[in-house]
Amino acid sequence: MAFFSRQTEFLNASEKEKIIAAIKASEVRTSGEIRVYIESRCRFVDPLDRAGELFWSLKMDQTDQRNAVLIYVAVKDQQMAIFGDEGIHQKVGVQFWNTEIAKMRLHFQKEHYMDALVLVIEDIGNALYYHFPYDSKSDKNELPDDIVFGK
């Protein structure tokens, strides 16, 4: 089965709602922030470079604890990356991100796109909760929870 072979819209309205709900559920337990960016094509050879560019353009590096994470997907180019800011990256390391990408890839190959994104959002949310638990006195939602769609 081809990766991203479905010709229809990548995510339907219900799937988008479930992904946003997963982001909100994860963020309520942590000071960390999670965003999802989906576009058609990756402008760079390495999707991590594109994710980094988007991370900074979305001002995700401006969270208080530097614990924001961007999940990036280029649908037609069949590329994906996860970019974590220095605060969370120092805690979980490269292997954590690679494992999450591998999980996404397995689900994407079966065309279970929403399931893949929700699973990875939950895993990242758990890591953020472990390293950056929610503090009712100081925490606020620093970034929007919506999915960002590029071209």
C-alpha angles and dihedrals in degrees: 000000000000120000109249092000096147110109096202126082112310093236128015123219094266092050091049090052091052092051092050090047089053091051092050093046091050095046095050088070098046145040087233125105130222127195132177121212120190126183137159102244136019112232093205134060090235114052090205089064090053091047089052092051091050092044091060095039089054088050091237090146090070099076115122096244097031089240104132122128129200121202108202128195128179102193104195094038091050092228133136139173141175117219118193123188118243096267096060095029091059089053101046105023134204095300092063092054092045091051091051092049090051090053091050092049092053092053093042091055087060090046091247093136099154092046090052094050094045092049093050092044089053092048092049089045090054091050091048091048091051095049101028110026119189116272112197092204098057111013125102134163100267099180135035116267096216125111113256115221120200128186 
